[in-house]
Amino acid sequence: MKKYVMCFIAYFALIGVINAQTPTFLELNPQYKPYMEHAVLQNYMQDSVLLKQLKHKWKRRKDLRIRVFGDSHVASDFITNELRNILGNINAVGFTYPLMPSYHQTLLLEYQNDGFLVLDSRKPSDYTDYPMGGVIAYPESLPASIKLSINPKQIRAWNNNFIAQIVFKNNDTKEALRIEDADSKSHILRADKNDTWEIAELKLRFPITIHALSKEVKLGGYFIYKEKESNIIEHLGINGVRSDIWKKWNKEILEKELQVLDYDIIMLCYGSNDAMYNVLKEDRFIENYREFISMLKKYNPNAIIILMSPPPVLLPVDASKKRYKSAKTFMPVKEAILKVAKLENIMLFDIDEFIEKNGTKPAWTELNLSKQDVHLTPQGYKLIAHGIYQALINTIKAN
């Protein structure tokens, strides 16, 4: 009898761990709750059907999928992770990079790298064939491996069994990768075609280890999700990229990857790096952004698309970086993003406006919510996440 009692105690303790929720930034900092009065989504959607569909899913909190593309404001995973903390029932990863480049992170997975190198599509190199997200990993030499472990503090799953779709390519059709999972099951992956990106699907129990069997193999990322009802908030951010970064990605594999999972919300957070230049070619900016949005609509027709215009872009006056001034093309970039939202009949969350109505950039800097340059602090990004969340709630309730 005592043995069964101990089992029940252990079982309910496990449930408590799974259901335990990290306190949100606003719960820890209630002084910022009044800021939510200025959380607004500019809604240029003409069809309310998608909003009604989202309203139903949002209420159930089952199979809710959110994807965020962007630059350094997204690459840190602070906005997306705070959204996960707010929703509280994330049970899968979604898409993630094969390895995180320097100064990037995901709080959903733990990576252990032994012998792989990373390239991303922003940095100049001889390599040009990038899949979605623009990050690849390849072995410097053999042996080389990557171990992926689910972070139990972030993923609230009942077990570590997931569907894993692995994006890879090899220069021939010989053995390219060996995948070992926590049940000691081993899978050999071979490319169907030479030097062509493809996606292999496996059922795996995490943690898993990916072993390179070819020096020429390339990894392009992983889709990690549950067989049923995956709640996902993922981010695809790269430091320093502009809104046309997607044009450097291989269109054929990009289109395939966009069809792997259906998303309810897709957010695009670009513009800061477009504003770093003294001249903005507005027509080209709008054309490139609209072309990407058109592709997203085609392959995720049920997704609500939200543009996030950047926070204030300040550039240093001199090498000392003690004084900053607003970037010359910051306002033109903001205006161009607004035009895109209107032309594409989608939504817009204006981060700059949210900051301005809640104390302005200098006040945020004083409160340690923002740095002096274009970036916010982790606290500031978490506050932005609450602004987006509140604006979404208000919009959903109004429809």
JOBELVEN-V805629 format. One record per residue. RES is the residue in one small letter. SS is DSSP state (hx for helix, st for strand, lp for the rest). PHI is phi in radians with two decimals (none if undefined). Layout:
BEGIN
res	ss	phi
RES	SS	PHI
RES	SS	PHI
END
This chain:
BEGIN
res	ss	phi
m	lp	none
k	hx	-1.06
k	hx	-1.08
y	hx	-1.20
v	hx	-1.07
m	hx	-1.10
c	hx	-1.13
f	hx	-1.11
i	hx	-1.08
a	hx	-1.11
y	hx	-1.12
f	hx	-1.25
a	hx	-1.14
l	hx	-1.12
i	hx	-1.06
g	hx	-1.08
v	hx	-1.13
i	hx	-1.13
n	hx	-1.48
a	lp	-1.08
q	lp	-2.08
t	lp	-1.14
p	lp	-1.00
t	lp	-1.36
f	hx	-1.06
l	hx	-1.24
e	hx	-1.14
l	hx	-1.47
n	lp	-2.34
p	hx	-1.11
q	hx	-1.12
y	hx	-1.68
k	hx	-1.05
p	hx	-1.04
y	hx	-1.06
m	hx	-1.16
e	hx	-1.12
h	hx	-1.85
a	lp	-1.51
v	lp	-2.33
l	lp	-1.79
q	st	-1.39
n	st	-1.82
y	lp	-1.92
m	lp	-1.24
q	lp	-1.72
d	lp	-1.95
s	lp	-1.57
v	hx	-1.06
l	hx	-1.10
l	hx	-1.16
k	hx	-1.18
q	hx	-1.10
l	hx	-1.11
k	hx	-1.01
h	hx	-1.15
k	hx	-1.16
w	hx	-1.07
k	hx	-1.19
r	hx	-1.36
r	lp	0.95
k	lp	-2.24
d	lp	1.05
l	lp	-1.61
r	st	-2.22
i	st	-2.21
r	st	-2.12
v	st	-2.23
f	st	-1.66
g	st	3.03
d	lp	-1.82
s	hx	-1.11
h	hx	-1.15
v	hx	-1.80
a	hx	-1.07
s	lp	-1.32
d	lp	1.23
f	hx	-1.34
i	hx	-1.10
t	hx	-1.14
n	hx	-1.21
e	hx	-1.19
l	hx	-1.08
r	hx	-1.11
n	hx	-1.10
i	hx	-1.17
l	hx	-1.26
g	lp	1.40
n	lp	-2.32
i	lp	-1.29
n	lp	-2.17
a	lp	-2.68
v	lp	-1.61
g	st	1.39
f	st	-1.52
t	st	-2.57
y	lp	-1.23
p	lp	-1.12
l	lp	-2.58
m	lp	-1.51
p	lp	-1.08
s	lp	-1.00
y	lp	1.19
h	lp	-2.07
q	lp	-2.73
t	lp	-2.22
l	lp	-1.59
l	lp	-1.57
l	st	-2.19
e	st	-1.96
y	st	-1.82
q	st	-2.15
n	st	-1.83
d	st	-2.30
g	lp	1.75
f	st	-1.72
l	st	-1.94
v	st	-2.13
l	st	-2.23
d	st	-2.27
s	lp	-1.28
r	lp	-1.34
k	lp	-1.39
p	lp	-1.16
s	lp	-2.83
d	lp	-1.32
y	lp	-1.53
t	lp	-2.29
d	lp	-1.73
y	st	-1.86
p	lp	-1.46
m	lp	-0.96
g	lp	1.66
g	lp	1.30
v	st	-2.29
i	st	-2.24
a	st	-2.23
y	st	-2.54
p	st	-1.30
e	lp	-1.21
s	lp	-2.83
l	lp	-1.84
p	lp	-1.35
a	lp	-2.65
s	st	-2.65
i	st	-2.30
k	st	-1.84
l	st	-2.03
s	st	-2.15
i	st	-1.26
n	lp	-1.43
p	lp	-1.17
k	lp	-1.32
q	lp	-1.93
i	lp	-1.75
r	lp	-1.75
a	lp	-1.82
w	lp	-1.26
n	lp	-2.61
n	lp	-1.77
n	st	-1.59
f	st	-2.40
i	st	-1.41
a	st	-2.16
q	st	-1.87
i	st	-1.86
v	st	-1.59
f	st	-2.70
k	st	-2.64
n	lp	-2.49
n	lp	-1.37
d	lp	-2.58
t	lp	-1.74
k	lp	-1.38
e	st	-1.03
a	st	-1.94
l	st	-2.49
r	st	-2.09
i	st	-1.91
e	st	-2.02
d	lp	-1.92
a	lp	-1.20
d	lp	-1.62
s	lp	1.11
k	lp	-1.45
s	st	-2.11
h	st	-2.27
i	st	-1.77
l	st	-1.89
r	st	-2.17
a	lp	-1.31
d	lp	-1.34
k	lp	-2.31
n	lp	-1.21
d	lp	0.90
t	lp	-2.33
w	lp	-1.12
e	st	-2.58
i	st	-2.21
a	st	-1.86
e	st	-1.86
l	st	-2.40
k	st	-1.79
l	st	-2.35
r	st	-1.83
f	lp	-1.48
p	lp	-1.28
i	st	-2.18
t	st	-2.18
i	st	-1.86
h	st	-1.82
a	st	-1.36
l	lp	-1.92
s	lp	-2.34
k	lp	-1.23
e	lp	-1.71
v	lp	-1.21
k	st	-2.20
l	st	-1.83
g	st	-2.01
g	st	2.35
y	st	-2.43
f	st	-1.78
i	st	-2.22
y	st	-2.68
k	lp	-1.48
e	lp	-1.12
k	lp	-2.35
e	lp	0.91
s	lp	-1.53
n	lp	-1.70
i	st	-2.33
i	st	-2.30
e	st	-2.05
h	st	-2.34
l	st	-2.19
g	st	-2.07
i	lp	-2.33
n	lp	-1.03
g	lp	1.44
v	lp	-1.51
r	lp	-1.75
s	lp	-1.20
d	lp	-1.75
i	hx	-1.03
w	hx	-1.07
k	hx	-1.20
k	hx	-1.54
w	st	-1.65
n	lp	-1.10
k	hx	-1.10
e	hx	-1.09
i	hx	-1.31
l	hx	-1.01
e	hx	-1.11
k	hx	-1.17
e	hx	-1.16
l	lp	-1.15
q	lp	-1.71
v	lp	-1.12
l	lp	-2.29
d	lp	-1.53
y	lp	-1.99
d	lp	-1.56
i	st	-2.37
i	st	-2.14
m	st	-1.87
l	st	-2.16
c	st	-2.09
y	lp	-2.19
g	lp	2.26
s	lp	-1.01
n	lp	-1.39
d	hx	-1.14
a	hx	-1.47
m	hx	-1.36
y	lp	-1.80
n	lp	-1.27
v	lp	-2.19
l	lp	-1.93
k	lp	-1.51
e	hx	-1.02
d	hx	-1.04
r	hx	-1.19
f	hx	-0.98
i	hx	-1.14
e	hx	-1.07
n	hx	-1.13
y	hx	-1.14
r	hx	-1.15
e	hx	-1.12
f	hx	-1.16
i	hx	-1.07
s	hx	-1.06
m	hx	-1.15
l	hx	-1.10
k	hx	-1.13
k	hx	-1.11
y	hx	-1.72
n	lp	-2.34
p	lp	-1.13
n	lp	-1.68
a	lp	-1.55
i	st	-1.49
i	st	-1.82
i	st	-2.14
l	st	-1.52
m	st	-2.02
s	st	-1.33
p	lp	-1.28
p	lp	-1.20
p	lp	-0.92
v	lp	-1.73
l	st	-1.96
l	st	-1.98
p	st	-1.15
v	lp	-1.27
d	lp	-2.56
a	lp	-1.15
s	lp	-1.24
k	lp	0.98
k	lp	-1.68
r	lp	-2.19
y	st	-2.26
k	st	-2.38
s	st	-1.16
a	lp	-1.10
k	lp	-1.02
t	lp	-1.78
f	hx	-1.08
m	hx	-1.13
p	hx	-1.02
v	hx	-1.14
k	hx	-1.00
e	hx	-1.14
a	hx	-1.17
i	hx	-1.13
l	hx	-1.06
k	hx	-1.09
v	hx	-1.06
a	hx	-1.02
k	hx	-1.22
l	hx	-1.13
e	hx	-1.62
n	lp	0.96
i	lp	-2.19
m	st	-1.88
l	st	-2.46
f	st	-1.96
d	st	-1.60
i	hx	-1.10
d	hx	-1.05
e	hx	-1.13
f	hx	-1.06
i	hx	-1.20
e	hx	-1.08
k	lp	-1.40
n	lp	-2.10
g	lp	2.02
t	hx	1.31
k	hx	-1.01
p	hx	-1.03
a	hx	-1.16
w	hx	-1.13
t	hx	-1.13
e	hx	-1.13
l	lp	-1.52
n	lp	1.08
l	lp	-1.72
s	st	-2.49
k	lp	-1.53
q	lp	-1.29
d	lp	-1.55
v	lp	-1.28
h	lp	-1.52
l	st	-1.67
t	lp	-1.56
p	hx	-0.91
q	hx	-1.12
g	hx	-1.14
y	hx	-1.13
k	hx	-1.12
l	hx	-1.16
i	hx	-1.06
a	hx	-1.01
h	hx	-1.18
g	hx	-1.10
i	hx	-1.10
y	hx	-1.06
q	hx	-1.12
a	hx	-1.12
l	hx	-1.13
i	hx	-1.02
n	hx	-1.08
t	hx	-1.20
i	hx	-1.10
k	hx	-1.14
a	lp	-1.38
n	lp	-2.13
END
